[in-house]
Amino acid sequence: MTERAFVRQRPLVTCALCYGAGVLLGGLWLGFHWHLPVLGLVLASISAVLLRKQPGLHIVSSAATFLFLGVLLAGLAANPSLPPEGKFQIQGRVTGQAVRREKDGRITARLAQVSVLVDETEHKVPSAHWTYFPAKGAKMPLDGQTASFHGTLYHPAPQENPKGFDFRAYLLQKEIPIGVSGARDLTLSPAGQIRHESPWIRLRLALAERFDVLLNEQAPLAKALILGIREDLPEETTQAFRSAGVAHVLAVSGLHVSLLVMFLNFVLKKLNLSPRVLLLIFTLLLFGYCRLLDFSASIVRASLLTLIYLLGKALHRRVDPLTSLAAAFLLILLVRPLDLFSLGFQLSFLAVAGIILLGDQLHVLYQRRIRRFRPNKLRDWLATAYLTTLSASALTALPLTGAFHYFSLIGLMISPFAIAGVFGLMILYLGVLLISAFLMPLAQMLGWIAMVLTWFYEGAVAWVSRIPFAVLRLPGPAWWQILLVTLLIILLTRYVMIRMRWRVAAISAMVAALVILPMIPVASPVRYIQLSAGFADSAIILDGDKTLVIDTGSHGGDLSNFLLSEGRTVDALIITHLHADHVGGLEQLLDSGVVIREMMLPDGALDAQIAGNGLQLLQLAQNQGTKISFLGAGDEIALNKVRGRVLWPYQGKVYPGLAANLHSLVTLWDLDGVSLLNAGDISADYSRYLEARAQVLKVPHHGSRHDATLELIQKVRTELALITASETQPDRFQQALKRLLGEEARVLITGETGAITLTCEEGEVRVDSHLRGGIIHGL
């Protein structure tokens, strides 16, 4: 290892990378065993001590120590010890601010110091996610109150569908291991408490109220930029910022801290304070701001980087940007290792890493090009702003595309101006807020100016968001694309000591692979995916470039995320009937931008008894250009290798006013030689008229004992049955399960297996469950 080697010059960066790799391994380790990383940690630590006089080997052993430490801490955090599930007496201390959902009034709060009484044995849990529907007129729980009630303790569900939401991981990143629902016999003590116990919450709410007074209807943007309160932002405003590619300015992050630090540094420089005094002032201010915003990872990261830089100046030491970033990375993940899996954390660090790794190179190239021109401050400012934006976007583009499935071209163009506008507005908001404490009339006058500028800023963003082709819809990147892009960016930095001709050759080869490989057609078998949606239905048929969806479930988040990540347009969406558990997810599909070319409903669907907003959703789809058609017995649907035939209902034979289930659409599919009967929610009174045999049966009505009759099961003679139901209420499908097992069918229940994928090819079928260890009954 030479003296110029990267690991020799920046050992902390090497250790941070190894620690991050360890956290990744520990967080993804299924069946985690703590004694293995402990053994590795002990051996690596001993090696680091014994080899301390051999610099190269010492760095390697130290890096190994951090690797095993990351595995251990992440593994323990991702696999906490949990009390059993069930209905128990629960007590906990409300911490933070509870939230009431506007749609249905549901209250969500966080409980700390939770005590669960199980068979007269008390289990202690550090925190819990609590949701319940309050009685009419009941007060919201306040920070500091002790809540005691009978509720249901559950273990949060992991990711149940491909590309779906991982509720368990989401809560674990917030250091919450369990969920609690319900609040029977709820008592809150002290009962007379009228305000939050935490002074930081009271301060945050007081500042929010002051913004409401000073800025009226323009206050939501100020509260989002300064206080991180985004709940009051109108949906159309949020969507406009997202479409314009500048949604990042709405979330308080390192950008906002950097802007505030720049302004404060400019002001404090006028006082000629020593570096040590500046360090003390910024430490107090940044700690207070982090506490006010509940120690958000991005705020903590930016604050740590600022303090490390100021510490270097106070000690008269040169601060290496990469080492500073590595120090902040380690400090945060040592305390909260699972933050590594948080998109906000990833974007925060990747943006700064991009600026460090590529920004200086681009800036050097720019300086070489403009030597022949006369100095121009405006030109140099714009160049620096755009090069910084481009550098940050280079590393954040892939995770953003993977999470949201779009890339904003217009965002690259306007981002510097959007950031400059945010900087000006933040200074104005803070000025108005500060002046209001001493001279309210002047503050109201400045508040009027702030309102006008905010209105203009939001209007400009909304106008930009309507520019055609401003946003590109992209599928989620494959693992090899992520790897190639990462290597490509590393090769473009000044930290790689490779001869230029070899570097150019490697970069050219990687670019060619990124362009050519996605263009090569790849044959793929037919896939039928039955999503896990609780007691709701949603399935996808993938046949080459054709996509067909059968029902959307009650919520379409996982469905839309899968379709967008695959880059799929829905050629046909079949809605078996207009009940919310089959059509409710249509709203999320449309809002997320999934293109639906045609929607097919059973004949007479509009004349049935419809509960909920099914008709409004149909109208919304029509307004977005979706064709609506109706199907009856005998109609056929053709894709590539897939053929479908409608068995029920008969056209023109449906009596109006009947329950929608009575004429739920029933379809028989030929999936490249594998037959599948999707029975929708057909009732027993009408399923007796079905005459069809199928290898696979999607059991009607979520395994209802009334509708999944023995007569139907014997008619179909199925080999494999799929029941779409939640495992939390097994009584609802137990009778159907017994009937199917009695007829020697294998049975999968989505609540136990997660999504079920049938891969069909020339009459052969392979069955895969998304959750590891999913049960196949009757096997």
N, C-alpha and C positions, 0 to 999 in steps of 0.2 A: 504494500500500500504506500503510494508516494505521498510526499508532503502536500501536493496539490489536490489529492483525492478529496472528493466532496465530503465523505464521512469523517475525514480527519479535520477538515476546516469547520464543519458544522455538526459536531456530534449530537447536539440536542435535536436537530432536525431528523437525524437518523433514528434516534430513540423515539421521537414522536411518531414517525412513520411506522416503526415496529409496534409501538403501543396501539396505534390505530388499527393495524392489521390484527393484533391480538383481540381488541374489542370486537372487531368484525367477526372473527372466528368464534369468540365466546358468545356473542349475541345470537349467532346462527346455529350454535351447537345444540342439536336435538339430543335429548338424553344426557344432559351435562353431568360430568363427574368431577367434583371439585378437587379431588386428591391428585389428579393427573397434572393440572397446571400448577398446583402447589409444589409438587415434586420438581417440575421443570423450573419453577421460580427459585427454589432453594439451590438447585444445582447451578443455575445461571448466576445467582448472586455470589455464591462461593467462588465461581470461576472469575467473576469481575474483581473480587478482592485479591485473589491469588495472582491475577494477570495485570494488576494495576501499573506495573512498571514496564509493560509491553503495550505501547499505545494502540497499535492496530488490533491486537487480540482483546485488549481491554474494551475498546469500543464495540467490538462484536459481542462480547459477553454481556456488556451493559445493555446493548440493543435486545439481546435475547431475554434479559431480565425484564425489560419493559414489555416485550412480547407476551411472556407468560403472565405478567401482572395484568395486562389488558384482558387476556383470556379469562383469568380468575374473576376480576371485578365485573366484567360484562356478563359472564356466565352466572354469577351469583345474583346480579341485578335482574337478569332475564328469567331466572327460575326461582322466584321467591317461595318460601314455605307458605301454604295457604290453608285456612280452615275449611271444613267441609261446606258444600253448598246446601241450602235449605232455608226454611223459615225460622228465624230466631229473634230473641230479644237483643237489640243492638243499641249501643251508646257510643257517641263520639262528639268531638268538639268541632263546631263549624269553623272553617278557616277560609279566609278569602270572601269574595262577594258572590252570593248566590245569584242565579240568572233564571228569569221566568220566560219561557218560550211563548211568543205572542200568539202562535197558531192555536195552541190547545191549553196553554196555561201551565204546562209541566215545569217544575222547578228542578234545577240542577245545582248541586253544591258539592263542596269537598269536605269530607270529615277527616279529622286527624285524631290520633290517640284512640283508635276505635277498639271497643271491647265487644266481643260476641259471646253470648252465653249459649253453649252447646252441651246439652245433657248435664247441666249443673257444673260444667267445666268452662272457665273463662279463657277465651283466645284473644290475644292482643295482636292488632294489626296496625302498622304505622299510619295508613290513610286509606280512604275508600271514596269511590265515585258514587254519589247518592242522587237518585232521581225519584220523584214522586209527584202525584197530582194532589194539590192541596184542597182542603174543604173550602167551600165558598166563603169569601171574606177573611180567610186565614192570612196571617202576616208572614212575610218572608223571613227565613232564618237569617240571623245576623252573625257576622264574624265575632267569635268569642263565646257564643252561646253553646251550651251542651244540649244535644238532641238525644232523646231516648224514645224508642219506638219498637214496634214489631215490624220486621221487614224481611225481604228475601235476599239472601246473600248468594251471589253467583260469581263464577270465574269468567272474566271477560273473554269473549270469543276471539280466537286468532283469525288470520285471513282465511275465509272459507271459500272464496272464489278466486280464480286466476286474475291477477291484476286488481283484486278487490281491496277494500279497506280493512286494515288490521287493527281492530279495536283494542286488542290486548296490548300490542306494541305501542299504540298511541298512549294508553294509560300508563304503561311501564316507563315510558319516556318522561312522564310527569311524576314518577315514583309512586304510582297508585297501583297496588297489586290486585284489588278486588273491586267488585261493583255491588251496590246495594240498591234495591228498588222497594218502593212502598213506604208508608209512614202511618201504620195503624196505631192508634192510641199515642199519638205524638205529643211529647211534652218538651218545651224549650225552656231552659233555665240559664240565667235568671229571666223569669217571665216578663219582668218590667223593663228589660233592656230596650232602649229606643234608638241606639246608634251602634255602628261597628266599633269593636274594641280596638282594632288596629288604627293608630293615628295616621299611618300611611294610606290606608283605604279612605279614611275621612278626608285627608288632604287631597287625594286624587279626585274624589267626588266633589269636593268644594271647588277645585280648579275647573272641573267640568261644568259645574253650575255657573261659575263666573264667565266661562266662555259662552254659555247659552245666553246670558244676560247681555254680553258685549257684542256678540256676533249674530244673534238670532238664528235664522235658518242656515247661515253659513258656518255655524259652529261645528258641525260634524267633522269637517276637514281639519279644523284646528285641533280638535280632540284626538283625531287619528294621528296627526303628525307629532304632537307634543306628548300626549298621554297614552297613546297606543289603544284608545277606545274606538274600535271600528264598528261596533254594533249599530251606531246611529247613522252611519253612512247609508244613503239610499242605494238600493240595489242597482239602479241605472247608473249611478256615479261609479260604483265599484266596477261594473261591467265595462263602462267607457274607459276607465284607466287600464283595465285588463286588455281590452281590444287595441288600445293605443300602445301597448307594450311597456307601460310605465307603472304597472301595479306595484312594483317594488317600493315606490316612494310613499305608498300609503301605510306600509307596515314599519313601525319604528324599528330601526335596525342600526347597524354600524354606520350606514350612510348618514343618518340623522345625528348620531353622536359625533361623527367626524365634523359635520357642519357646525354643530354647536361648539365643539372644541376649537375649531378654527376661529370662530367669532370671539369666544372668550379669550383665546390666546392673543388675538389682535388687540382687544381692550386692555388686558393685563400687561401687555408689553409696554404700554404707555406709562405704567407705574414703575418700570425698571426694577422689578422684583428679581431676587436671586433664583436660580434654578431649584434650590431646595424649598423655597417658599412656594414657588409655582407647583412643585410636586405635591406639597401638602394641601394646597388649595384645590387642585384638580382631584386629588384622592378623595377629599371630603365631598366635593360636588358630584363626582361620578358615582361614588358609593351611594349617595342620597338618590341620584337619578335611577340607578340600578334597583335600589330598594323600592322606589316609587312605582317602577314598572315590573316588580316582582321578579327581578333577576332574570330577565329574558336572556337567552343564550347569545343572541347577536349583540345586545347591549353590553353584556359582560365581556364578550370578546373584544369589542371596540374599546371599551374602557381599559381592559388589561393592556392592549397594544399601546394605548396612549400613555399609560402609567409606566410601562417598560421603557418607552422612548424617553419620557421625562426623567426616569431614574438614571438612564444612561447619561443624560446631559448633566444631572446633578452630580454624578460620580466621574464626569469627564471621560466617559467611555464611548467608543464608537458602537452604535447599535446596528447589528445586522438585521435587515427586515425579515428574512426567512427564519432566523433564530428567534426573533420576537414572536412571530406567528406561531412557531412550534411551541414556545413557552405558554402562550395563551391556550393553544390547543390542548396541551398536557394538563394545565391547571383546571380547565373546565371538565375534561373527560375523566380526570382522576376523581372528581366529586360526583359527576353524573355521566357515567360511561355510555349509557344508551342514547345520549344526545347525538352520538355519531350517526344514528339512523334517522334523525330528524331532518326533514328537507330544509327547514330554516337554518339549522346549524351548518349543513352542507353548503348551502348557497352563500352563507356569510363568509365561511373560510375560503371557499373556492374563488369567490370574487376578489378577495384580497390577494390570494395566491396568484391569480391571473395577472393582477396589476403588478405584483412583484416579479413574476417570472417573465412576462412578455412586455410589460409596460416600459421597462428601461430599454429593452432592445428596440422597440418601436420608436421611442423617443430619440435614441441615438441615430437611428436611420433618418428620422425627420430633421434633426439638427444638421446632418451631413447634406441633406438636400437643399436646405434654405440658406446655406452659407453665402451663396451668390446673391441673395436678395437683401433688401434693406430691412432693418428691424421693424416689426409691427406687433404691438402688444395684443390687439384683438385677434389677429391671425394666430399668434402663438397660443393664446388662451383657448381658442376653438380647437386647434390641433391637439393640445394637451387633453382637453375634455373628451374629444372623440377617441383619441388613442387609449385613454383610460377606460372609456366605455367599452371599446372593442376588446381590450385586454381582459376586463372583468367578464364580458359576455362569452369569451372563448372557453372559459372553464365552467361557466354556469349554464351554457346552452343545453348540454346533454341532460343534466338532472331536471332542468325546467321542461324540456321536451318530454322526458319520461314521465313527469308528474302531470303536466297539463296538455301535452300532445299538440302544442302549437309553437311557432316561433314568429316573433314580431319583427318584420323588416322595418316598419315605420318607427318602432321603438328605438332601434339603433340610431336613427336619424334625429329623433327629437329628445332622446334621453338627456344629453347635456343641458338643453334648455329647460327640460322638466325639472332637473335637479337644481338648476340655478333659480327657477321659480320657487321651488320648495324652500330653498335657502332664504330667499327674500321674505316669503310668507312666514316662515318659522321665526325669523328675527322680529318681524312686525307683530306676530301673535304674542311673543314673549314681552315685547315692549308694551303692548296694550295691557297685558296682564299685570306687569310690574307697576305701570302708571296708575292702574285702577285701584291699587292699594293706598295711593296717596291723593290722587286728584281724579275723581270719577268723571267729571264733565270732559276733561281732556282725553281721558281714556275712551269715552263714548265717541268723541269726534274721530280719534284715530281708529276706533272700531268700525266706524262707517267706511273709512278708507279701506280697511282690511276686508270688509264685506264686499266692496266693489271689486277689489283685486282678486278675491277668492272666486267670486262669480265669474270674472273674466277668465281666470285660470281653469276652472272646471269646464267652462264653455269651450275654451280652446282645445282641451283634451277631448271633449265630446265630439268636436268637429273633426279632429284628427282621426278619431276612432271610426268614423264613417267613411274614410277614404277606402275605395275598393282595393282589394288584394293587399291590405296592410298587414294581414296575418296569414301565415302559412300553416295549414293543418299537417302535422307530421305524425307518423306512427312512433311508438316508443323504440328507442335504439336497442339493437341486439348487443349481447355481451361483447362480441368481437368488434363491433363498431366503437363501443366505449373504450376498449383496450387500444385500438388503433389510434383513435383521436387523442387519448392520453399520451401515448408514445410520441405522436406527432407533435404535440405541444411541448413535450420535454425536449425533443430534438431542436425545437425553435429557440430554446432558451440559451443563455450564455453559460449554463452550468454543465453542459455536456462537452467533454473534451474529445471530439471526433473530427478527423480531417473533413474539410468542407466538401470535398467531392463525394466522400462516403455518406456524409449527412444529406447532401442533395439527392443522392441515389435512393437512400432509405425513405426520405420524405416523398419523393416521386412515386415510389412503389406503394406506399401507404395511401396516398391520394388516389392512385389508380384503383387500388382495391376497394376503397370506400365508394368510388363512382361506379365501377364495373360490377362488383359482386351483387348488389341489390337488383341489377338489371337481368341477371341470369335466372330464367324460369326454373322453379323447383316443383316437381310433382309432389302433391301431398294427398293423403287419404282423406276420405270423408270423416268429419268429426261431428258428433252430436254431444253438446254440453248442457247438462241439466244443472242450472245454477242453484246454489243454496240460498233460499230467500225466506226462511221460516215457513209459516203456513201460507205460502204464496207460490206462484208458478212463474218461471222464466227459463226458456231454453234457447239455444243457438244451434243452427245447423250451418257448418262451414263446408262448402263444396267447391274447392278450387278458389276462383275469384268471386263466387256467389255466396251471399250471406242471407240467411233467413232466420228470423227471430219469432219464437212462439211465446207470446205474453211477455210482460215487462216486470212482473212482480209489483209489490206495493211501493217500492222505492227502486229507482233505476240507476243508482250510483255505481254499483259494481258492474252492471251490464254496460253502461255507457263507457266506463273506464276501459273495459276489455275491448270494446269495439274500436275506440279511439286508439288504444295502444297497438292494435293490430292493423290500423289504417283502413278499417272496413266501412263501407257504405251499406246500409241495410236495403237489399233489393226488395224484400217483402217482410212486413211485420204482421203476423197473424195474431189477432186478439180473439181468444176463444169465447169470451163474453165480457160485458162491461162492468164487472165487479172490481173494486179497488185493488184487490190482491192480484189481479191479472192485468190491469191497465194503469194503475196508479203511477208506475215508474215512467210512463210516457213523458211526463213533465220534465223529469231530469234528462231524458234522452234529448228532448228538443232544446232545453236550456244549454246543454253541453255542446250543441252543434252537430250531433249525429244526424247525417242525412238519411231520411227514410223516403224511399221512392214511392212505395205503395203500402197501404194498410188494408188488410183483409179482415172482415168481420163475418160472423154467421148471419145467414138470412134471418131477418126479423129482430136483430139485436137491438135496434133503436125503439122497437115497440115493447120490449120487455120491461119488467120492473128494474129500474136502475137506481142504485144508491150511490151517493158521492158525486164527483165531478167528471164522470166519464164522458158525457156529451161535450162539456167545455174543452176537455183535452182533445177530443176529435176535431173540434172547430179550430183549436190552436194549431193542430197538425196540418189541417187544410190551409190555414192562412200562411203556413210556411212552405206550401207547394206540394204536400203529400197527397197522392191520389187515394181515394177511398173506394173500395169495392166490397161486394158481398158474395159469400160462398154458400153453396148448398150441396146436398148429397149428389155425388157423381162428378162434381167439378174436380179438375186435376191441376196440380202445380208441378212445374218442371224446372229443375236447375241444370246442373251438368250431369252428374251421375245419380242424382237424387230425384226421385219421383214421389209425389204425394197425392192421395185421393181422399176426398171428403166423404165421410160416412154419415154424418149427422150435423145439422138438421136437414129435413127435406124442404126444398124451396117451395114457398107459397103454402106450406102446411102448418105454419107456426101461428098459434093463437096469441093475439096481443094481450098484454097485461100479465102474462105469466112470469114466474121467477126466472131470472136469466139463466140459472143453472140448468133448467129443463131443456133448453135448446143450446147448451154449450157446444161449441164446435168440436167435433171428433175427427181426427185425421189418421190415416194409415200411411206410413212412409216406407219406401224402399231405399235404404241407405247403402247403396252399392252392394246389394245382395242381402242385407240385413233388414228384417222387417221390424217396425216399431209402431205401436199403437199409442197415440197421445189422446187420452180420454178426457182432457180438460177437467171440468167439474160436472160431467154428465150425471144425472140422478139415476137411481135404481129403476124408477118407473119407465125410463126411456132407454137405459142401457140394455134392457132385455131384448130390444129390437136389433141390436148390433150383431152382425154375423162376420167375424173376422178372427183369424189366427195371426199371432205375431210372436217373434222371438223375444221382443222386449215390450213391456207394458209400462207406460206412465200411468200409475194407478189414479183413478178419478178422485177428485175432491180431497186430496191430501191424506188418503187412506181412511176416509170416513167409513165407519162400520156399517152405515146404512147404504152407502153407494158403492163401495168396493165389495160387491156381493160375491158369494161363492159361485153363483150362476155365471156371472161375467168372467170370473177367473177361469172357470172350467171351459167356457167357450173359447177364450183366447189361447189357453194352453201355453202360457208364457214360460220361458226359461229364466228370464231375468225381469224383475219388477223394480221400478223406481218410485219411492214414496217421497213426495215433497212436503216435509213436515219438520218441525222443530223438536229436538230431543227433550226440551224442557217440559213438554206435555205429552208423554208417551201414551197415556190412556186413550188419546184420540185416534191412534192408529193400531193399537195392539190387536184388536179383533181381525183387522185386515191382514196384519202380519201373520197371525196364526193360520188364517185361511190360505195364504200364499205358500207358507211353509208346508202346510198339509198337502198341497198339490205339487210339492217338490220343486218349487221355484226358488231361485236365489233372490234375495231382497236387499236393496240398499236404501237407506234413509238419509236424505240430504243433511239433516241436522246432525247426524253422526259422522258422515263421510266428507262433508263439504261438497263442492261441485263434483259431479260425476261425468266423466268424459268417456264416450264410446267411440273408439277409433275403428272404422269399418272399411274393409278392403276385400273385395271379391268374395263376399259371403262370410268372411271371418270377422269377429269382433273382439277387441281388447278393452277391458274395463279398468279405468283408473279413477281413484278418488283423490281429491285435492288434499285432504287432511291425512297426515301420516297415521297409519294404524286404524283407518276407517273400517268399520265392521261390515262384512258381507254375510248376512244371515242365510243359513241353509247351505253354506259352503262346506 
